[in-house]
Amino acid sequence: MSLAQEKGVISHRYVKDFFPETLVDVKAFKRVLRKIKQSGIEVINENASESGSDLRLDFDDMVKLYLKDIAPLSLLKQDQEQKLAILIEDGDRDARSKLIQANLRLVVSIAKKYTNRGILFLDLIQEGNIGLIKSIEKFEYKLGFKFSTYATWWIKQAITRAIADQSRLIRMPVHIVELINKFKKISRRLFSKLGREPKAEELAVEMECDPHKILEIKELMLDPLSLDMSVGDEESTMGTFIEDKESKSPEEQVFVQMLRSQIARVLNELNEKEQVVIKKRFGLDDGIPRTLEEIGHYLQMTRERVRQIEERAILKLRKFSKQYGFTEAE
């Protein structure tokens, strides 16, 4: 706690994050807070006031503080783990806390291997701690395995899942994240060995996959770009340079508008029921053509009656279209 004593303050959130209910019970946590305050260190509640942010310990200090506090903790021997596991099975919370605390340094050592992946180191530790707690719930001590060996898988799994969920704008499945990590590791090794960027074929040999798969992995590694990202001057954005292939040209828009206007004029020559049948039959309102049965259900008449109205309406349209200058092709 020397860093906190030098600063005179400590964040309530960090105390809660690293020594709370998951490690000790609520009463013990309150005793820790009381002891900190009695030693002359102010515990700041971050949720109470944003204005006090400049008084908080900075991030590096909090990392050092946490590492210093868990430094005295040592791994247990296998027989000690077995005894604690038996007590945990009987619902002993103190035994559970002891097993967690004894493996906090293991979490840190694993979390160090996953730095620079888009998540803060302390957050990696937190995720690893969650994995550690889950491993206790799943641990079968009767099988004779050492707990730390068993917990390592759960800690790594929790950290890699967090990286997959939080470090990218677009979430990737865990197995894809692991594939990318393997690719990066092999790429660095080949670069050191060859003194140049390895070719796709060389990477494929090491990855034991097709060269086309290497290109797919490289595409997955690309960071997404925002359409609102500024390009050149401040007024231009990435979105202004991307073609919208679905949008119509100004000429097409004018033509479609004129065509709709002419169709509307011709349809006005039909009675109300005929207009409904033609519009629904050809999807003129919403772009979805309806069957005779669907139109009959809507108008509460038989399919045959709808067909008769459709035929009569089409004959009228052919007659009026000639008057308005439409050709048969149109």
Protein Blocks (a to p, Z undefined) as FASTA:
>chain_A
ZZmmmnopacfklmmmmmmmklmcfklmmmmmmmmmmnopacddfklpmklmmmpccfkl
mmmmmmmmmmmpccddfklmmmmmmmmmnopaklmmmmmmmmmmmmmmmmmmmgonopaf
klmmmmmmmmmmmmmmmpcfknopafklmmmmmmmmmmmmmmmmmmpmbdcdfklmmmmm
mmmmmmmmmmmmnopacdfklmmmmnopafklmmmmmmmmpccddfklcehjfkbcfklm
pccfkbccfklmmmmmmmmmmmmmmmmmpcfklmmmmmmmnopmnopacdfklmmmmnop
afklmmmmmmmmmmmmmmmmmmnopafkZZ
